[in-house]
């Protein structure tokens, strides 16, 4: 179930509000798709000692490793959003 949400214009990139939504939430892991592979989100997670499970974009100079198994099960979150949209 969602803990926080923000309604934005349809043209607003989700990654622009990610830090606002996760700030203050105690988490061990941040799982997201490539759209969230931004320096600001990665830096925020590192500063808060949160494991990053975000595949790096192909144009990233330094490709970092991530837990591929955790990434594959993120569909559970995607399904929750699908139910909310319906």
C-alpha positions, 0 to 999 in steps of 0.5 A: 500500500502506498505510504505517500503520494503526490498528484502532478501534471502528466508531463512531470517526470516521476524522478523529480519528486522521488526524494520528497516522497522517500525523505524521512522513510526508514528503508533498507532498499530503494527499488526503482526502474531506470527512470529513477537513475539520477545522480540526486537520487543515488546520492540521497540513497547513499547518504542515508545508507539505503541499498540501491536497486536501480539498473543504471541507464545505458549512457551512464559512464560508471555502470554500477551493480544492483541486485537483479533478483530484487529488481525482477520482483518489483512487479509487485509494486507495479501491480499495486499502481495498476490497481490504483489506476483502475 
